[in-house]
Amino acid sequence: MALNLIDLLEQLTITIDSVDGQHLGSGTLIKVENDFYVLTAAHCVLEESEQEFNPENVKIYNKTYGTLPLEMIKVGKPSIDAILLKVSSSVEFPNYPEIHYTDDYLFPSLEFCFRGKPKSPSGKLYTVYNCSINGKDEQGFINVSIPSPFYTNYQGETGAEVLDGFSGSGLIIQNHKRLYYCGMVCSVSDDNFCGVDCISISTIAENQSINIPISADLPDTSEIVEFDVKRLRKEITKEIVQSAEDSNNVAVKNLKRKMNLFLPDWDQDDLENFVSDMLTWDVLYKDKVKANPTFKDLIDESKDVLSAGSKKYVVNSSREGNRYFHDIKKDFKDIVASFLDEHPTWKRYISTVSNGEIAKYLANCNLDFKE
């Protein structure tokens, strides 16, 4: 990320204390139109029995801008665990960073972070980096996995004991060149999954009276996608391909038989390229596509078209087979492009999808060449 994320997070991160100095939780300083708000978890500033937030009951602090007075407006208890507290218009915020909002947190390869203050004796703020989305639960919360070192303190304690105090922190995309807010930490997961539960920014916006501009599709993602594909291909080493051959893998045997009929004088590099295409696409589909409903729908539709009609060819020579194969390759790419080309977020996957599907079709005999 080109931005200095640490500096930006310090400008955005809010700590919330009671008037007697007890740490209640964390939050994010956000700007909507010309007004500034503290976005935090409602349970941080409201007791369960309270029906109205009183700004006189808390102290709001930001490392860059100091103590922030709130507008003396009493806010009713919200229907979700998220509340917006308006900052006094008398406060100025020089060099406040430009922050964007997106609901596209399932985009492949994204990494996330959140910054807050735990309820620990040190009183220091910390940033939890390199988090990933683990899906949504039945209640609609975003499950965010966090690396185990952030989940365990030096005493071996885990979970709420370590992350208590981070409620209200903003979930930020850490590997995008712009600053994107996706959701808010509301609780530490109470099951066996190491992470936190978050409320999406779209859910928060639906329950507020102000208009928060939210991008449905995350822009400027080509670098993220390209890096991911290149990394996956590097991980598919010659040893992996050799292992598949040594195990007498049926898919590899199918590939070899068909390559004799459409790729004259093929060598080991050609075989490894097909296997790499297949494995790369398989990993991307399992880890990235299945978790993203928008992308999955587009891919599944294109695969339905790819699988339509006969894909079995009888050839008289490898030269004829090669001509068929190149026509098929172009057709596959054109079909995938027809679904993804006008979708700026996903068009970078066209070659990966089409090459991977061809390799899979060859390996499983959905695409067959016979003499």
HELIX and SHEET records of a PDB file:
HELIX    1   1 LEU A    5  LEU A   12  1                                   8    
HELIX    2   2 ALA A   42  VAL A   45  1                                   4    
HELIX    3   3 PRO A   55  ASN A   57  5                                   3    
HELIX    4   4 SER A  148  TYR A  151  1                                   4    
HELIX    5   5 ALA A  160  LEU A  163  1                                   4    
HELIX    6   6 ILE A  201  GLU A  206  1                                   6    
HELIX    7   7 SER A  222  GLU A  235  1                                  14    
HELIX    8   8 LYS A  238  ASP A  246  1                                   9    
HELIX    9   9 VAL A  250  PHE A  262  1                                  13    
HELIX   10  10 GLN A  268  LEU A  284  1                                  17    
HELIX   11  11 TYR A  285  VAL A  289  3                                   5    
HELIX   12  12 PRO A  293  SER A  307  1                                  15    
HELIX   13  13 SER A  318  LEU A  340  1                                  23    
HELIX   14  14 LYS A  347  TYR A  349  5                                   3    
HELIX   15  15 ILE A  350  ASN A  364  1                                  15    
SHEET    1   A 6 GLY A  66  THR A  67  0                                        
SHEET    2   A 6 VAL A  58  ASN A  62 -1                                        
SHEET    3   A 6 THR A  13  SER A  18 -1                                        
SHEET    4   A 6 HIS A  23  VAL A  32 -1                                        
SHEET    5   A 6 ASP A  35  THR A  40 -1                                        
SHEET    6   A 6 ILE A  83  LYS A  86 -1                                        
SHEET    1   B 2 GLU A  52  PHE A  53  0                                        
SHEET    2   B 2 VAL A  75  GLY A  76 -1                                        
SHEET    1   C 7 HIS A 100  TYR A 101  0                                        
SHEET    2   C 7 TYR A 180  VAL A 188  1                                        
SHEET    3   C 7 GLY A 170  ILE A 173 -1                                        
SHEET    4   C 7 PHE A 112  GLY A 116 -1                                        
SHEET    5   C 7 TYR A 126  LYS A 136 -1                                        
SHEET    6   C 7 ILE A 142  SER A 145 -1                                        
SHEET    7   C 7 GLY A 195  SER A 200 -1                                        
SHEET    1   D 2 LYS A 312  VAL A 314  0                                        
SHEET    2   D 2 ASP A 368  LYS A 370  1                                        
END                                                                             
